Amino acid sequence: MSQISITLLFLFIAALLLLRNILRADIVALMLMLALGLSGILTPQEAFSGFSRSAVIIMLSAFVLAEGVRRSGMTERMGSFIIRLFGKGEGRLIFGVMTASAVLSLFMNNIAAASLLFPSLSGVARRSKVSPSKLLMPLAFGTILGGMATLLTTTNIVVSGLLRDVNLPGFTLTDFAPVGLLLALTGIIFMVLWGRKLLPSQSPAQRIKESEDSDDLITAYQLSERLVRAEVCKGGSLDGITLGKSGLREKYHLNVIAVQRGRSTLPIEAKTILKGDDILLIMARPEDSVPESLTGMLEILPSGEWQEDYLSTPNLALIEAAIAPRSHLAGQTLQEIRFEQKYSAMVLAVWRRGRSIRTRLADLPLEFGDGLLLQGTEKSLNLLQTEPGLILLVESAPSTSMTLRGWLTTLVMTATLALAVIFPNLIAEIMLSGAVTMVLIRTMNMDQAYRAIDWRSLFLVAGMLPVGVALNKTGASQMFANTILSVLGGSNHLVLLAGFVLLTVALTQIINGAAAVTVVAPIAITAAQQVGMEPRSVAMAVALASSMAFMSPLGHSVNVMVMGAGGYAFRDYARVGIPLTILLVIILLVILPLVMPIG
């Protein structure tokens, strides 16, 4: 087989793995890098060159700098101020949320920007009587739109590196701003005027009538359908046994969420001893609720109002949380994490892809974006707030004052960005210097800096960058360029540009945007050089198109992040994202040639 055929075979296998979600994108990228190296298509230096690229250093530094600014408190204050500034009406609030998220994503990773605003939105929505489902997708889209206007976005960094690979000038920090800011403003206006009407009217926490208590999470998570009251039989095998040794959850799949003894409510702990006449509030599937083996242990009682009274007691609270991006909790079960023992909180239900999972939770592997309904005390809330793998949907007031180190951190970030604009050829060195400075001034220590880095994205980019080298080295880029030109060669430059934009947009909806641009950008640059188009303009169009991840939650991890809490289904992203994407593509094709001549 020729080297082109082998390269294309590897790319086909990688695409299949990504499309079918068989393996994570980062491991697919590393496998592809190794395959290109072991097959002899790339030398060892070329295969591992992704790890030494300036693009990877810029990404790494941007993660650390963003974490430093977050720790300073400036971004939280700025985001909260912008949201408060625009008032309480639905349209004005969406404009404020999207503006805040877009501004933050100009110099922060999109996920970090969304994570910063995510918890406060539940309180904002409650006070404004606006459904969270009207705010969370705009929050995600706002971060994506804002990221278009700066170099500090993964796909923009990658394309800039690919330009340098073919001895063309890369992009500076502000090159994307003229087109990106207009696209961001267009997207925000679309969501305010029309897009919000296409969003679902209620989130999971509001699947109830407006006349009822909007905080009735029991109804929202559909728990009442699975709740059973049972009395512990005197002298039975459960009388005198601790909850931990009762086997109710492990053996019978019964989730005890409350124990009432007389007028007292007992803590739900493994060491709690059950006694005859105790009344248990149990969550179970209908087929598990009255197994014959429980005869003589529990007596099923008629449903009553006690469950609502219990769950409203002052010492216990219902808490909503979401599995955070890059969370170590994803992929693990509650049993493996020892969730209840570690956080003194019980998971009552999991909201995943538009439905509530209420039973047999102990062995359910958690997924990124899952919404969790938790039951716990004030102590539980304090413990949960220390867990970086969870985002609590509890409003926290921003700090009213900033420390001297916070102001110094903000100054370092400002100086770093200013120097990167003034000296664009030294952007990697300047960004890394800024990140190191934040460690030196003790904004964070090195361990915290390492944790701030999204290593999945970093390894994905480092693994995919050699693909561009392979496409150019084997002549695959030239072959694809010739094929595209044979189809569209007779058309004008704008039609050819539109072809590359639409191809990139399509790929971005189903695979990671960084993976899409590493394949499309080298081909687009080669084709542009052949027909006399400006390659940097074409590269910018491809980079911006790879950020239009609106039609599917799979297009960007920030979409998955809000999916559970917003109660969104795949069709919701398509309903809002398709017209938004069409509008942005048209704006891009009209504005880009005016800002940067295409040929």
C-alpha positions, 0 to 999 in steps of 0.5 A: 500500500502507498503511504497515502493509502495507509494514512487515509486508512488510519484516518478512516479508522480514527473517524470510525472510533470517534463517530461511534464513540467507541473510545475517547477522543484523546486516546484515539488521537494518541493511537493515530499519532503512534500508528503514523510513527510506527508505520514509518510515515512519520519519523519519531521527531515528526510523530511526537512533534505535537508535544513541542509545538507552540500551540500546545504551550499556549493552550497549557498556559491559557488554562493556568492563566484562566485558573489564576484569574478565577482564583482572584475573584475578578471573573466572578465579580465581572460575570455577576455584575453583567448579569445584574446589569441587564435586569430580570426579564427573560430576554434581558437576562439571556442577553446578560448571561450570554454577554457575561459568558462571551466576555469571560471566554475571551480569555478563559477556556469555555468550560471554565467560563461556563463553570464560573457562572453555572452555579449562580444561574439557579438563584438568578432564575429563581429570583427572576421567575425564569426557567433555567432551561431558558438560560443554560443553553444560552450560557453554553452558546455564549461561551462558544461565541465568545471563544470565536473572537480570540486566539485563546480557543483550542481550535484557533490555536491549532489552526495558527500552528498549522499555518506556521507548519507551512511557513505562513504567519500564524494568527495574533491574539486579536486577529479573530476579533473583527469577525469573531465579535460580530459573529458573537453579537449576531448569535446573542441577538438571535438567541434573545429575539428568536432562539429563546422561543425554541428552547424548552419551557421547563427544566427538570426542577420545574416539571410542575405547575407554575401555581405550585412550589417551584422548588418541589424537586421531588416532583421535578425528579419524578421521585413520588412514582417510586416512593414506598412507605414501609414499617419495620416488623418487630422481632423481624430480621431488620429489628436491631440491624444497622442500615449498612448491614441490612442489605436493603440496597445491595440485596433488594435494590431498596434505597432508604431515604428517610427513617422516622421513629415516633416524631423524630427523624433519624440520620441516613447513615450506615451506623443507624440502627433500625428498630421495630415500628420504624417507618422507612421511606423507600425508593424502589422500582415497582417490581422491587417494592414488595419482594416475597423475601421481605415478608416478616421484615417490612410491612408496606404501608399506604402512601401518606403525606409524611414524606413531604413533611420529612423532606422539608425539615430544617436539618435536611435539604435537597441539593442539585449538583452536576458532574463537572468537566474533567471530573474524576467522578465520571465513569465511577459508580456511587459505590466505588466512590463511597459517595454517602460516606465521603460527603454525608449526602445521599443521591436520590436521583440522576437526571440524564439525557432528559429522564430521571433515573431513581433506582439501582443507583449504586452501580450506575456509572456517572457521566459528565453532565449528569444532574444529581439530586442530593439529600444532605445537611449543612455539613454535607453542603460544606463537604460537597463544595470542596469537591472540584468534580461537582458543580453545585447548583446553589447560588453563592454570593461573590466576594465583596472585596478582592485581596492584594494577591487577587489584584496582582493576579489580575495585573499579571493577566492583563500584562500578559495579554497586552505583551502578547498583542505587542509581540505576537511572534513571542506569544507562547513564551509570553503566555508561559511566563505569565502562567509561571508568574502566577505560581511565583506570586502564589496565586496557586501552587504547582499542583493546583496549576497541573489540576487546572490544565485540561490534559484531555484537550492537550493530549488530543491536540498534541496527538492530532497535530502530527496528522497535518504533517502526515497529510502534507508529507504524503501528498494526501492534502494535495490529493484532497485539494485537487479533488475539491478543486476538480468539483468546485474549481470552476466556481469563484473563491467564495463558493470554494470558501463556503465548501470548506466552511460547511465541511468543517461545520458538519464534522464539528457536530460529530467529532471534536472541533480540534480533530476536525480542523487538523484534517480540514485546515491543511487541505484548505490551505493547500487548495487556497495556495493552488488557486491563488486564494489568501491561505490565512483567510481560508484558515481563519474561516475553517477555524471559526467554522469549527467553533459552530458546535451548536447543532448537537451536544456532542459538538462541544463539551460545554453543551454536554455540561448544561444538558442534564441541568437544563433538561435538554434532549438532542432535538433541542440542540438541533432545533435551536442550533440549526438556524443559528448555525445557518445564520452564522455561516452566512454572516461569516461568508459575507463579513470575512472577505470584507475584513480579510481579502480571500483572493 
